[in-house]
């Protein structure tokens, strides 16, 4: 799935995550900011990558600002951002 335009999902509220996605020429780049980065940064990045892979996204810049969101919330925010950025709606 191609990302055609910048899109976002989520909020900066506690226990949520704000995800931005935009087109990129070459590969994936994930930028992660989190209040629990030291403890869960690797798991958060893995969750983001799994959603992107499952949705067929191979080229995008993804920024995640996590405020202690559960894994399912992070995955849902990434999926929503991808669907908003795909450019067919």
Secondary structure, DSSP 8 states (H G I E B T S, - for coil): ----S-EEEE-SSTT-EEEEEE--SSSEEEEEEETTHHHHHHHHHHHHHHHHHHTT--SEEEEEEESS--HHHHHHHHHHHHHHHSS--
